Amino acid sequence: MVVIPIKGTIDPGTKNFVQRSLNEARDRGAAAVILELNTPGGYIYVAQEIQALMDDCPVPVYALVRSKALSAGAYLALAAEGIYMVPGATMGAAEPRLLGAGQADEKTISTWDKDMRAMAERRGRDPLIAAAMVRKEIAVEGVVEKGELLTLTASEAERLGYCEGIVNSRQEMLDALELSGASLVEMSQGFTDRMVSWVTNPIIGTILLIVGIGGLVIEVLTAGFGLAGILSLTAFALYFAGHLAAGLAGYWVIFLFVLGIVLLLVEAFIPGFGVFGIAGLAATLVSIILTAASVKTGLVMLAVALVMSGVLSAVAFRFMSRRGILRHIILADEERAELGYVAAADQKALLGRRGATITPLRPAGAAEIEGKRVDVITEGSFIPEGVTVEVVRVEGARVVVRRVDSGARDGAEKPAVQ
């Protein structure tokens, strides 16, 4: 006899644990499996996947409600071959709710209602009782009034046919199943199961994204590769590895994320923000959203992470600039006139003027224009010394000239050549 204890939230890690345990029970040739429940519920889709695993298992699976089997836990209890409860245990309260967003929409509620009814019907139980666990508006005479979700105690469940018996221990349950001589093997979650449960928790996942995005921003804007980059890589690795192990993401999503980062790095070496930057940002964000348990959950997590990582980055830069950590990339001193700083003179008046090159332009050099030596640059071509040029553009302190084929100098004298 194999015992699978399900404690806490039913999440992707729970599904991995149950799958591994059922395979173990099959390989051992166990007479039966006890799904020991003490859970407030969890992800509906995970409970449905576990139910499919239970149906495929060649070994009969029974439920023992140790303390409570609420929401998705009640669904798993109804999916079992039989239900046993300890005194004081409860089962029910299965109204679906969105993570941090209140009650689910009618489509989700209706589908869940039908699933709960179906699980009850196939074991010969009253489907209306199961529906009353999902919908407040369903009243069952003598059991629950309209406006209240149904939660059954052990004695109520036994009276209504939702429990095969009340037992005080696993051994009493074995006696009730006529398996008194069977030995018990209790399964336990492994490191991977716990990691998957931890990482796929929306709160932990959001924290990982905050650290990942914030660290990436700090690392890109600072020289070298340091602690921020290490933390960013670690956070993203945990986020994607956990969801990959949970079966929520495929390798193609991770490839999409890596592609996005590569495109953003390419964009960092190109002036402006163009197609590489837009494509990289889109690929990165989409991969993060698609990795989450649902698109809606991914959008919420990403939105919170972007805001918080922005705040984290701003605080980090403020702290590091005060400590002098960023002094090698941030100009800390003001260039003021009293310190001897003089701004470059405005040379826009030179636009259209002609002169002669004093030095060869390769492509930068000097030219004499209106009797003054001016540092100039060509549009890319080589111009030898003593050639007539015309100013075609002035961009701040940058004077761009072009060779004039005509020998005309507009009054400019050719400088003497030593």
C-alpha positions in Angstrom: 0.0 0.0 0.0 1.5 3.3 -1.1 0.5 6.6 0.7 0.7 9.9 -1.2 0.4 12.8 1.3 -0.8 16.0 -0.4 -0.3 19.0 1.9 -0.7 22.6 1.2 -1.4 24.1 -2.2 -2.1 21.9 -5.2 0.4 23.1 -7.8 2.5 21.8 -10.6 5.0 20.4 -8.1 2.2 18.4 -6.6 1.3 16.9 -10.0 5.0 15.8 -10.6 5.0 14.2 -7.1 1.8 12.3 -7.6 2.8 11.1 -11.0 6.1 9.8 -9.7 4.3 8.2 -6.7 1.7 6.4 -8.9 4.4 5.0 -11.1 6.2 3.8 -8.0 3.0 2.1 -6.8 2.5 0.4 -10.2 6.1 -0.8 -10.2 5.8 -2.2 -6.7 2.6 -4.0 -7.5 0.8 -2.2 -4.6 -2.7 -3.4 -3.7 -3.9 0.2 -3.5 -2.9 3.8 -3.2 -4.1 6.2 -0.5 -4.2 9.9 -1.5 -4.0 11.5 1.9 -5.4 15.0 1.6 -4.8 18.1 3.8 -5.1 21.0 1.3 -7.0 24.3 0.9 -7.0 23.7 -2.8 -4.9 25.1 -5.6 -4.8 25.2 -9.4 -7.8 23.6 -11.1 -5.9 22.5 -14.2 -3.4 20.7 -12.0 -6.2 18.9 -10.1 -7.6 17.8 -13.5 -4.2 16.5 -14.6 -3.8 14.6 -11.4 -7.3 13.1 -11.9 -6.3 11.9 -15.3 -3.2 10.2 -13.8 -5.5 8.5 -11.2 -7.7 7.2 -13.9 -4.8 5.8 -15.9 -3.3 4.1 -12.8 -3.9 0.3 -12.8 -3.9 0.4 -9.0 -7.1 1.6 -7.2 -6.7 5.0 -5.6 -8.6 5.9 -2.4 -8.8 9.3 -0.7 -8.2 9.9 3.0 -9.2 13.4 4.1 -6.8 14.0 7.0 -7.8 17.5 7.9 -9.4 19.3 4.9 -10.0 18.8 1.2 -11.2 22.1 -0.1 -11.7 23.3 -3.7 -9.3 21.4 -5.9 -8.8 19.0 -3.0 -12.5 18.2 -2.9 -12.3 17.4 -6.7 -9.5 14.9 -6.1 -11.4 13.3 -3.3 -14.4 12.8 -5.5 -12.2 11.4 -8.3 -11.0 8.6 -6.0 -12.5 5.1 -5.8 -13.7 5.8 -2.3 -13.5 8.6 0.4 -12.6 8.1 4.0 -12.5 11.0 6.5 -11.0 11.4 10.0 -13.2 13.0 12.7 -13.1 16.8 12.4 -12.1 16.8 8.7 -14.0 18.9 6.1 -14.6 18.8 2.4 -16.1 21.3 -0.1 -15.9 25.1 -0.7 -14.9 24.6 -4.3 -15.8 28.0 -5.8 -13.1 28.8 -8.4 -11.3 32.1 -7.9 -8.6 33.9 -9.9 -5.2 34.5 -8.3 -5.6 38.0 -6.6 -8.4 38.9 -8.9 -11.6 37.7 -7.2 -14.2 35.3 -8.5 -13.7 33.6 -11.9 -15.9 34.3 -14.9 -19.1 32.4 -15.6 -17.4 30.2 -18.3 -14.8 29.0 -15.8 -17.4 28.4 -13.1 -19.8 26.6 -15.4 -17.0 24.2 -16.6 -15.8 23.6 -13.0 -19.4 23.0 -11.9 -19.9 20.3 -14.6 -16.5 18.7 -13.7 -17.5 18.4 -10.0 -20.9 17.0 -10.9 -19.3 14.4 -13.2 -16.9 13.2 -10.6 -19.8 12.8 -8.1 -22.1 11.0 -10.6 -19.5 8.4 -11.7 -19.3 7.3 -8.0 -23.0 7.2 -7.5 -23.1 10.4 -5.4 -25.7 13.2 -5.6 -24.3 15.7 -8.2 -26.4 18.6 -6.6 -24.2 18.3 -3.5 -21.1 18.7 -5.6 -22.6 21.7 -7.4 -23.5 23.4 -4.1 -19.8 23.3 -3.3 -19.1 25.4 -6.4 -22.1 27.8 -6.6 -23.5 29.9 -3.7 -26.8 30.2 -5.4 -27.6 26.5 -5.2 -29.5 25.5 -2.1 -29.9 21.9 -0.9 -32.8 21.3 1.5 -31.6 20.4 4.9 -27.9 20.8 3.9 -27.1 24.3 2.8 -29.0 27.5 2.2 -28.8 29.7 -0.9 -26.0 32.2 -0.7 -23.6 29.8 1.1 -20.9 27.5 -0.3 -21.3 24.0 0.9 -18.6 22.5 3.1 -19.2 19.1 4.6 -18.0 17.7 7.9 -17.1 14.1 8.2 -20.4 13.1 9.7 -22.4 15.1 7.1 -20.4 13.6 4.3 -21.1 10.1 5.6 -24.8 10.8 5.9 -25.1 12.2 2.4 -23.1 9.4 0.8 -20.0 11.5 0.2 -17.8 9.4 2.5 -17.5 5.6 2.8 -16.6 5.8 6.4 -15.0 7.8 9.3 -11.6 6.4 10.5 -9.1 7.5 13.1 -6.0 6.2 11.3 -4.6 4.7 8.2 -4.8 1.3 9.8 -8.5 1.7 10.3 -8.9 2.6 6.7 -7.0 -0.5 5.7 -9.3 -2.5 7.9 -12.3 -1.0 6.1 -10.8 -1.8 2.7 -10.1 -5.4 3.9 -6.3 -4.8 3.4 -5.3 -5.2 7.1 -2.1 -7.1 6.3 -0.8 -4.7 3.7 2.4 -2.8 4.6 2.4 1.0 4.2 5.0 2.9 2.2 4.7 6.7 2.5 6.1 8.7 -0.4 7.8 12.1 0.1 8.4 15.0 -2.2 11.9 15.2 -3.8 14.0 18.3 -4.3 12.7 18.8 -7.9 9.0 18.6 -6.7 9.7 21.2 -4.0 11.6 23.5 -6.4 8.8 23.3 -9.0 6.2 24.1 -6.3 8.3 27.0 -5.1 9.1 28.6 -8.4 5.7 28.2 -10.0 4.1 30.1 -7.0 3.0 33.4 -8.6 4.5 35.4 -5.7 7.9 33.7 -5.9 7.8 33.8 -9.7 7.1 37.6 -9.6 10.0 38.1 -7.2 12.3 36.1 -9.6 11.2 38.3 -12.5 11.9 41.5 -10.5 15.4 40.3 -9.7 16.0 39.1 -13.2 14.8 42.2 -15.0 16.3 44.7 -12.5 19.6 42.9 -12.5 19.6 42.9 -16.3 19.0 46.6 -16.5 21.8 47.4 -14.0 24.2 45.0 -15.8 23.6 46.5 -19.2 24.1 50.1 -18.0 27.3 49.4 -16.0 30.7 48.3 -17.2 31.9 44.7 -17.0 30.0 41.7 -15.6 29.3 41.7 -11.9 26.9 40.7 -9.1 23.8 42.2 -10.9 24.4 40.0 -13.9 24.9 36.9 -11.8 21.7 37.5 -9.8 19.8 38.2 -13.1 21.0 35.0 -14.7 20.2 33.0 -11.6 16.7 34.4 -11.2 15.8 33.8 -14.9 17.3 30.3 -14.8 15.2 29.4 -11.7 12.1 30.9 -13.3 12.4 29.0 -16.6 13.8 25.8 -15.2 11.0 25.5 -12.6 8.2 26.1 -15.2 10.0 23.8 -17.7 10.1 21.0 -15.1 6.4 21.6 -14.3 5.5 21.1 -17.9 4.3 24.7 -18.3 6.9 25.7 -20.8 8.6 24.0 -23.7 12.2 24.4 -24.9 11.0 26.7 -27.7 9.9 29.3 -25.1 13.4 29.3 -23.6 14.9 29.6 -27.1 12.6 32.6 -27.6 13.8 34.2 -24.4 17.5 33.7 -25.3 16.8 35.0 -28.8 15.2 38.1 -27.2 18.3 38.8 -25.0 20.7 38.3 -27.9 18.7 40.8 -30.0 18.7 43.3 -27.1 22.5 43.0 -26.8 22.9 43.5 -30.6 20.7 46.6 -30.3 23.0 47.9 -27.5 25.8 48.3 -30.0 23.7 50.0 -32.6 22.8 53.8 -32.3 19.1 54.5 -31.6 16.4 51.9 -31.0 15.3 50.0 -34.0 14.1 46.6 -35.3 16.5 44.6 -33.2 15.5 46.3 -30.0 11.8 46.0 -30.7 12.0 42.4 -31.7 14.2 41.5 -28.7 11.9 43.2 -26.2 8.9 41.5 -27.7 10.5 38.1 -27.7 11.6 38.4 -24.1 8.3 39.6 -22.8 6.3 37.0 -24.8 8.5 34.2 -23.5 8.0 35.3 -19.9 4.2 35.5 -20.3 3.9 32.1 -22.1 5.9 30.4 -19.4 3.5 31.3 -16.6 0.6 29.0 -15.6 -1.8 31.1 -17.7 -1.5 34.2 -20.0 -3.5 36.3 -17.5 -1.3 35.2 -14.6 1.8 35.9 -16.8 0.6 39.4 -17.7 -0.1 40.3 -14.0 3.3 38.9 -12.9 5.1 40.7 -15.7 3.4 44.1 -15.1 4.2 44.0 -11.4 7.8 42.9 -12.1 8.4 45.7 -14.6 7.2 48.4 -12.2 9.1 46.9 -9.2 12.3 46.3 -11.2 12.2 49.9 -12.4 12.0 51.1 -8.8 14.8 48.6 -7.8 17.0 49.8 -10.6 16.5 53.5 -9.7 17.2 52.9 -6.0 20.3 50.8 -6.9 21.7 53.5 -9.2 21.1 56.2 -6.6 22.8 54.1 -3.9 25.8 53.2 -6.1 26.3 56.8 -7.3 26.4 58.0 -3.7 28.9 55.3 -2.8 31.1 56.1 -5.8 30.5 52.7 -7.4 29.4 54.2 -10.7 32.0 57.0 -10.8 33.8 55.2 -13.6 30.7 55.4 -15.9 28.8 58.5 -14.6 30.3 62.0 -14.8 30.0 63.3 -11.2 31.6 66.7 -11.7 29.9 69.7 -13.3 31.8 71.5 -16.0 31.4 75.1 -14.9 32.8 78.3 -16.3 34.5 79.3 -13.0 36.4 76.0 -13.3 37.8 77.0 -16.7 35.3 75.1 -18.9 34.4 76.9 -22.1 31.8 75.6 -24.5 32.6 75.0 -28.1 31.8 78.1 -30.3 28.8 77.9 -32.6 30.2 77.4 -36.1 26.9 77.3 -38.1 28.0 80.6 -39.8 30.5 78.5 -41.7 27.8 76.6 -43.6 28.3 77.1 -47.4 31.7 78.8 -46.9 34.7 77.7 -48.9 38.3 77.4 -48.0 41.4 75.2 -48.6 42.7 72.2 -46.8 45.8 72.8 -44.7 46.4 69.1 -44.0 45.3 66.0 -45.8 41.8 64.9 -44.7 41.8 61.2 -43.9 38.9 61.9 -43.4 39.6 64.4 -40.5 42.0 67.2 -40.7 42.2 71.0 -40.9 41.3 73.7 -43.4 41.6 77.4 -43.6 38.2 79.1 -43.9 37.8 82.8 -43.9 41.3 83.2 -42.6 40.8 80.9 -39.7 42.1 77.4 -39.0 39.1 75.0 -38.6 39.0 71.3 -37.7 37.0 69.6 -40.4 36.0 66.1 -41.5 34.9 64.8 -44.9 31.9 62.6 -45.8 34.3 59.7 -45.9 36.5 60.4 -48.9 40.2 61.4 -48.8 41.1 64.9 -49.8 44.8 66.0 -50.1 46.3 69.2 -48.8 45.8 72.4 -50.7 42.4 71.5 -52.2 39.4 73.7 -52.2 36.5 72.5 -50.0 33.0 73.7 -49.1 31.3 73.4 -45.7 28.1 71.3 -46.4 27.0 70.5 -42.8 27.7 71.8 -39.3 26.6 69.4 -36.5 27.6 71.1 -33.2 31.4 71.2 -33.1 31.6 68.9 -36.2 32.2 70.7 -39.5 31.7 68.5 -42.6 33.3 69.6 -45.9 33.1 68.4 -49.5 35.7 68.8 -52.2 35.0 71.5 -54.8 36.0 70.6 -58.3 36.2 74.2 -59.5 39.4 76.1 -58.7 37.3 79.0 -57.5 38.2 80.0 -53.9 35.7 82.8 -53.3 38.5 85.1 -52.4 40.3 82.7 -50.1 44.0 82.7 -50.7 46.0 79.5 -51.0 48.2 79.0 -47.9 51.9 78.8 -48.5 53.4 75.4 -48.5 56.6 74.9 -46.6 
